[in-house]
Amino acid sequence: MSLISSSQLNSAKRLLFISPLALGDFLYIKTFLAAFKAQQPHIEVDIWLDDNRNNKDAWRLSRSQIMQQWITAEPAFTRCYGCCDSNDSLQAQITQAKALDYDLIITHSGSKSEQFSDIARQISPNGFIVSSIGKSKLMGLFDAYFFRGSDKVFKLDTDRLPANDHITDRYYQLLNSITGLTLDKADFMPSLAIPDEIKMITQNWLKAKFSVPERQGRVVFLNHLSTNSKRDWQQQQLFQLIEKIGQNTPDIRFIINVTGENLNEMEKSVLESSSLSPFQVAVFTVNEHFFELPSIIAQSDVVITVETAIMHFATASQRPLIAMMRQKKPYWAPPINDRTQVLYATQGKGHVSDICVGEVERTYKKMLNSIENTDSVSIK
């Protein structure tokens, strides 16, 4: 039996899902939240993204805006609440949400689960609140006290997960256990519907950046940075990789993805690099709308990235992918096949920068040979 009963679901009008979601988190969990909405069409489903940091860090506020654009475009969701930049703005957002009198709230967090439980109760004094938490403190003896604002607590049961589980297995257990959601395993993996007008924007960007008619080779999308230095590849490694895989293929087109605040610096570095001068290299960043990123990925022939949402967008777009990851959370790794390879950092400190350029180059060449031999995708 699910933690939220069928009678509660039948009578509910609104559900609020509270979680400090990153892009990759939302890509996967939206499949299950949308399936819940399809099975409970009378319930409005809203998303609360705030991470409870209440600061003015540009990266988190920018990511929040991108997330809100995306959520707004998804038909399953009625409204969303972004990241706050101060305690005052958080209180204002709580007041805004409180006015909607949410019947049901699900919170999902690891390190901040207690904080979100408290916020949920502030938002809905009379609602039914379920907190999905990480590891319990003191063997769970004080869960009832720590989560006294919640009606129920959910903890992932790893014994019920399949061998070599994926993040989708974890999200399914979460929603199945709390709401009774049912979904076939074949429907777990995400998809992305990119608006036609965004496709046109990125197609025009490609034409403008790579305008030489006789040099319209394959497009290699590269992303070397994340939000955690332990998951970053070095710029020197990135440039060396371009040199190596660009040898003897003058028509190849390289796209380096960066965030907006790094755009000018990267463009300057590319322009000043004599080693990159023989190659076609363009620097990309999202300009106006979130969907520009998955759209340019979908138009690439190969994606090489560190452990960020980009590897998940490539998976959703069914693009050939080389992902570089730490070994910390293997359940986030994309499913491996002829067109998807994962390189784990097994040397040094186990940081992504410990993955050498030569290993990425060899994996790239092997993947191209496999793709060309099976004719799975069109490689220019």
GIKA-V78091 format. One record per residue. RES is the residue in three letters. PSI is psi in radians with two decimals (NA if undefined). OMEGA is omega in degrees with one decimal (none if undefined). D_CENTER is the distance of its C-alpha to the mean C-alpha in Angstrom with 1 decimal. Layout:
BEGIN
res={RES/RES}
psi={PSI/PSI}
omega={OMEGA/OMEGA}
d_center={D_CENTER/D_CENTER}
END
This chain:
BEGIN
res={MET/SER/LEU/ILE/SER/SER/SER/GLN/LEU/ASN/SER/ALA/LYS/ARG/LEU/LEU/PHE/ILE/SER/PRO/LEU/ALA/LEU/GLY/ASP/PHE/LEU/TYR/ILE/LYS/THR/PHE/LEU/ALA/ALA/PHE/LYS/ALA/GLN/GLN/PRO/HIS/ILE/GLU/VAL/ASP/ILE/TRP/LEU/ASP/ASP/ASN/ARG/ASN/ASN/LYS/ASP/ALA/TRP/ARG/LEU/SER/ARG/SER/GLN/ILE/MET/GLN/GLN/TRP/ILE/THR/ALA/GLU/PRO/ALA/PHE/THR/ARG/CYS/TYR/GLY/CYS/CYS/ASP/SER/ASN/ASP/SER/LEU/GLN/ALA/GLN/ILE/THR/GLN/ALA/LYS/ALA/LEU/ASP/TYR/ASP/LEU/ILE/ILE/THR/HIS/SER/GLY/SER/LYS/SER/GLU/GLN/PHE/SER/ASP/ILE/ALA/ARG/GLN/ILE/SER/PRO/ASN/GLY/PHE/ILE/VAL/SER/SER/ILE/GLY/LYS/SER/LYS/LEU/MET/GLY/LEU/PHE/ASP/ALA/TYR/PHE/PHE/ARG/GLY/SER/ASP/LYS/VAL/PHE/LYS/LEU/ASP/THR/ASP/ARG/LEU/PRO/ALA/ASN/ASP/HIS/ILE/THR/ASP/ARG/TYR/TYR/GLN/LEU/LEU/ASN/SER/ILE/THR/GLY/LEU/THR/LEU/ASP/LYS/ALA/ASP/PHE/MET/PRO/SER/LEU/ALA/ILE/PRO/ASP/GLU/ILE/LYS/MET/ILE/THR/GLN/ASN/TRP/LEU/LYS/ALA/LYS/PHE/SER/VAL/PRO/GLU/ARG/GLN/GLY/ARG/VAL/VAL/PHE/LEU/ASN/HIS/LEU/SER/THR/ASN/SER/LYS/ARG/ASP/TRP/GLN/GLN/GLN/GLN/LEU/PHE/GLN/LEU/ILE/GLU/LYS/ILE/GLY/GLN/ASN/THR/PRO/ASP/ILE/ARG/PHE/ILE/ILE/ASN/VAL/THR/GLY/GLU/ASN/LEU/ASN/GLU/MET/GLU/LYS/SER/VAL/LEU/GLU/SER/SER/SER/LEU/SER/PRO/PHE/GLN/VAL/ALA/VAL/PHE/THR/VAL/ASN/GLU/HIS/PHE/PHE/GLU/LEU/PRO/SER/ILE/ILE/ALA/GLN/SER/ASP/VAL/VAL/ILE/THR/VAL/GLU/THR/ALA/ILE/MET/HIS/PHE/ALA/THR/ALA/SER/GLN/ARG/PRO/LEU/ILE/ALA/MET/MET/ARG/GLN/LYS/LYS/PRO/TYR/TRP/ALA/PRO/PRO/ILE/ASN/ASP/ARG/THR/GLN/VAL/LEU/TYR/ALA/THR/GLN/GLY/LYS/GLY/HIS/VAL/SER/ASP/ILE/CYS/VAL/GLY/GLU/VAL/GLU/ARG/THR/TYR/LYS/LYS/MET/LEU/ASN/SER/ILE/GLU/ASN/THR/ASP/SER/VAL/SER/ILE/LYS}
psi={2.41/2.75/-0.59/2.13/2.83/-0.61/-0.65/-0.72/-0.72/-0.59/-0.19/2.58/-0.56/2.47/2.33/2.20/2.01/2.07/2.42/1.20/2.37/3.09/-0.80/-0.69/-0.86/-0.65/-0.75/-0.74/-0.39/-0.48/-0.75/-0.61/-0.66/-0.65/-0.68/-0.79/-0.69/-0.60/-0.31/1.13/-0.30/-0.15/2.19/2.33/2.10/2.74/2.33/1.97/-0.28/2.36/0.10/0.45/-0.56/0.81/3.10/0.42/2.17/-0.68/-0.70/-0.62/-0.65/-0.78/-0.67/-0.76/-0.72/-0.79/-0.73/-0.66/-0.81/-0.87/-0.71/-0.56/-0.21/2.13/-0.30/-0.31/2.42/-0.76/2.88/2.74/2.20/-2.97/2.45/2.61/0.08/2.89/-0.61/-0.76/-0.56/-0.80/-0.65/-0.68/-0.67/-0.75/-0.72/-0.80/-0.63/-0.57/-0.32/-0.11/1.08/2.30/-0.68/2.41/2.31/2.19/2.49/1.93/2.78/-1.30/-0.35/0.43/-0.61/-0.72/-0.75/-0.54/-0.75/-0.75/-0.72/-0.72/-0.56/-0.68/-0.72/1.54/-0.50/0.04/2.98/2.09/2.26/2.20/2.08/2.09/2.90/-2.34/2.42/2.58/2.52/0.80/0.43/0.11/-0.48/0.33/-0.71/-0.59/-0.85/-0.59/0.71/-0.30/-0.20/2.63/-0.57/2.72/2.35/2.35/2.35/2.33/1.69/-0.40/-0.38/-0.10/2.61/2.84/2.49/0.86/2.72/2.84/-0.53/-0.58/-0.63/-0.74/-0.61/-0.77/-0.69/-0.96/-0.58/-0.77/-0.62/-0.73/-0.18/0.20/2.41/2.43/2.38/2.52/-0.60/-0.30/0.17/-0.65/2.55/2.89/2.82/2.17/1.92/2.21/2.52/-0.63/-0.51/-0.68/-0.72/-0.69/-0.81/-0.54/-0.75/-0.61/-0.78/-0.75/-0.68/-0.67/-0.50/1.42/-0.06/2.02/-0.66/0.09/0.87/0.98/-2.94/2.63/2.11/2.03/2.18/2.34/2.05/-0.07/2.65/-2.86/0.16/2.13/-0.45/-0.31/0.09/2.58/2.73/2.63/-0.66/-0.72/-0.73/-0.85/-0.67/-0.67/-0.73/-0.76/-0.79/-0.84/-0.19/-0.17/2.32/0.18/1.28/-0.27/-0.10/2.53/2.17/2.33/2.17/2.10/2.33/2.89/2.85/-0.68/-0.27/0.03/-0.95/-0.74/-0.73/-0.72/-0.70/-0.74/-0.73/-0.78/-0.64/-0.10/1.94/-0.50/-0.39/-0.13/-0.55/-0.20/2.77/1.88/2.17/2.55/2.27/2.49/2.69/2.28/-0.94/-0.61/2.48/-0.75/-0.19/-0.62/-1.00/-0.45/-0.78/-0.58/-0.76/-0.41/0.08/2.72/-0.54/2.45/2.24/2.06/2.73/-3.07/1.50/-3.10/-0.38/-0.65/-0.52/-0.64/-0.67/-0.71/-0.80/-0.55/-0.02/0.74/2.49/2.32/2.37/2.03/2.37/2.14/2.72/2.94/0.12/-0.79/1.36/-0.32/-0.18/-0.17/2.45/2.65/2.28/2.36/-2.92/-0.45/0.03/2.10/2.47/2.19/2.12/2.52/1.79/-0.10/2.95/-2.27/0.00/0.32/2.74/-0.56/-0.19/-0.15/2.12/2.74/-0.72/-0.66/-0.70/-0.74/-0.79/-0.71/-0.70/-0.85/-0.71/-0.71/-0.76/-0.75/-0.73/-0.75/-0.78/-0.62/-0.65/-0.21/0.68/-0.67/2.88/2.02/2.09/NA}
omega={-178.8/-178.9/171.9/-174.3/178.6/178.8/176.5/178.1/-177.8/-176.3/-175.7/175.5/-176.2/173.4/176.1/176.9/-177.2/178.2/178.2/-171.0/166.5/-176.1/-179.8/176.8/-174.9/179.3/-177.0/-174.5/179.8/176.6/-175.6/175.5/177.1/176.9/175.2/179.0/179.3/-179.9/178.3/-171.1/-179.8/-177.5/170.9/179.6/-179.7/-176.3/175.0/-173.4/-169.8/-178.0/174.4/177.0/175.7/175.3/-175.0/177.9/-174.0/-174.4/-177.1/178.0/176.6/178.5/178.5/178.7/178.0/179.0/-179.7/173.9/-177.2/-177.9/179.0/-179.3/-178.5/-173.8/-176.8/-171.2/-176.7/-178.2/178.2/179.9/-174.6/179.8/-178.8/-178.3/178.3/176.3/179.2/179.8/175.6/-179.8/177.3/179.5/175.9/178.6/177.9/-179.5/-178.9/-178.8/-178.7/172.3/-177.5/177.1/-173.9/173.5/172.4/173.5/-178.3/-179.5/175.6/-172.3/-175.7/-174.7/179.1/179.7/-178.7/174.5/178.6/179.5/179.2/-179.6/174.4/-179.7/-174.7/-178.7/-176.0/-177.5/177.9/-172.0/174.1/178.4/172.1/-171.6/174.5/179.5/177.6/173.0/174.6/176.2/175.9/-176.4/-176.2/178.4/-178.5/178.7/-177.4/-177.1/-178.9/175.4/-178.3/177.5/179.5/176.1/176.8/172.5/-179.8/176.7/-176.2/178.3/179.9/-179.6/176.2/175.3/-178.5/-175.5/177.3/-180.0/179.3/176.2/-179.5/178.9/177.7/178.3/178.2/-175.6/177.0/-177.2/-175.8/-173.3/-175.9/178.3/172.6/-178.8/178.4/179.7/-178.7/-177.7/-176.8/-172.5/-172.4/172.2/179.4/175.3/-176.1/179.9/-177.9/-177.9/176.5/176.2/-179.8/179.3/-177.4/174.2/178.4/177.2/178.8/180.0/-178.5/-176.5/-178.0/-168.7/-177.9/-173.2/-175.9/179.7/-179.5/-179.9/-177.7/179.0/178.1/-178.7/-174.4/175.0/-173.9/-175.7/176.7/175.1/-178.5/-176.2/178.5/179.2/-177.6/164.7/-177.7/178.9/177.8/177.8/179.1/-178.6/177.3/178.8/177.8/178.4/-174.5/-176.1/176.0/179.7/175.9/176.1/-174.3/-177.8/-177.1/-178.9/-178.9/172.9/173.9/179.9/175.0/171.5/-173.9/-177.3/179.9/-173.2/-175.2/-179.1/-179.5/177.7/178.3/-179.6/179.0/-178.3/-176.3/-177.9/178.8/-178.7/-179.6/-174.3/178.7/-170.0/175.0/-177.2/176.2/180.0/-175.7/167.4/176.1/-176.4/-175.6/-173.0/-179.8/-172.4/175.0/-178.6/177.6/178.6/179.3/175.7/-179.1/180.0/177.7/-179.9/178.3/176.9/175.4/-172.7/169.4/-172.3/176.4/178.4/-177.6/178.6/178.5/175.5/177.3/177.2/-179.6/179.6/179.5/176.5/172.5/-168.0/165.7/-178.9/177.0/-172.2/164.1/-178.6/-170.0/-176.1/-176.0/179.8/173.7/-177.0/175.6/178.0/-175.2/174.3/-177.3/-176.5/179.2/178.5/178.5/176.0/-178.8/176.3/-177.0/-177.9/174.7/-179.4/-177.8/175.6/-178.4/178.9/175.2/173.8/-172.0/-179.1/-178.6/179.7/178.3/179.3/-179.7/179.3/178.2/-178.8/178.3/179.6/179.0/178.4/-179.9/-179.4/-178.1/-179.8/-178.5/-179.2/-177.7/-179.1/178.7/175.0/-175.4/none}
d_center={30.4/27.3/27.2/27.3/30.5/31.1/33.6/31.1/28.6/31.5/32.6/29.4/28.5/25.2/22.4/20.1/16.8/16.3/13.3/11.7/8.2/5.5/3.1/1.2/4.8/5.9/5.5/7.5/9.7/10.7/12.6/14.7/15.2/16.3/18.6/20.0/20.8/22.5/24.5/25.4/25.7/28.0/25.3/23.3/19.7/18.4/15.3/16.0/13.2/15.7/15.4/19.2/19.6/21.7/21.9/21.7/19.3/18.3/14.8/13.8/15.8/14.5/10.8/12.4/14.3/11.5/9.8/13.4/14.1/11.5/12.7/16.2/15.9/15.1/18.6/18.0/17.5/20.5/19.4/17.0/17.7/16.0/16.4/20.1/21.9/25.0/26.6/28.5/25.5/24.0/27.4/27.6/24.2/25.5/28.7/27.0/25.1/28.3/30.2/28.4/29.7/26.8/28.2/25.2/22.5/19.9/18.4/15.7/15.5/16.8/18.7/19.3/20.2/23.8/23.0/20.9/23.7/26.2/24.3/24.0/27.7/28.4/26.6/28.4/31.7/32.7/29.5/28.4/25.6/23.7/21.8/19.4/20.0/19.5/22.7/25.8/28.1/31.6/31.0/30.2/33.7/32.7/29.7/32.0/32.8/29.4/28.0/31.1/29.3/27.6/29.5/27.6/25.3/23.0/22.2/20.4/23.2/22.2/25.6/24.5/21.5/22.3/22.9/20.0/17.6/14.0/11.4/12.4/15.9/15.2/13.6/16.6/19.0/17.8/18.4/21.4/23.1/22.7/23.3/24.8/22.2/23.1/21.1/22.1/20.2/20.1/18.0/15.2/12.9/10.9/12.3/11.9/15.2/15.6/18.7/21.7/22.4/19.1/19.9/23.3/22.0/20.1/23.0/25.4/23.4/23.8/27.4/28.1/26.6/28.1/31.4/33.7/34.7/35.6/32.4/29.9/28.5/25.2/22.1/20.1/16.8/16.3/13.8/15.4/14.0/11.3/11.9/14.1/17.2/17.3/14.3/15.9/18.3/21.4/22.4/25.6/23.8/21.9/25.2/27.0/24.6/25.3/29.0/29.0/27.2/28.8/32.3/34.6/32.0/32.8/31.1/27.6/25.1/22.5/19.6/18.3/15.1/15.4/14.6/17.6/19.5/19.7/20.8/24.5/24.7/23.0/25.1/28.2/27.4/27.1/30.3/32.2/31.3/34.3/32.6/30.1/32.8/33.6/30.1/28.2/25.3/23.4/20.8/18.1/16.2/15.0/18.4/18.5/15.7/11.9/12.7/14.6/11.6/10.8/14.6/15.7/13.5/15.3/18.5/18.3/20.2/18.4/15.2/15.5/12.8/12.3/9.7/6.6/3.6/7.0/8.2/6.2/7.4/10.6/11.0/10.7/13.2/15.2/15.7/17.4/15.2/16.1/13.5/15.0/14.2/16.1/17.7/16.6/14.2/14.9/13.5/10.0/11.8/11.8/15.2/17.8/20.4/22.5/19.7/17.0/17.9/16.5/18.5/18.7/20.3/23.6/25.9/26.8/24.7/21.8/19.7/17.8/20.6/23.0/21.9/24.7/24.8/27.3/25.1/22.3/25.2/26.7/23.6/23.2/26.8/26.8/23.9/25.7/28.9/27.3/25.8/29.1/31.2/29.5/29.0/25.6/24.3/26.2/26.2/28.3}
END
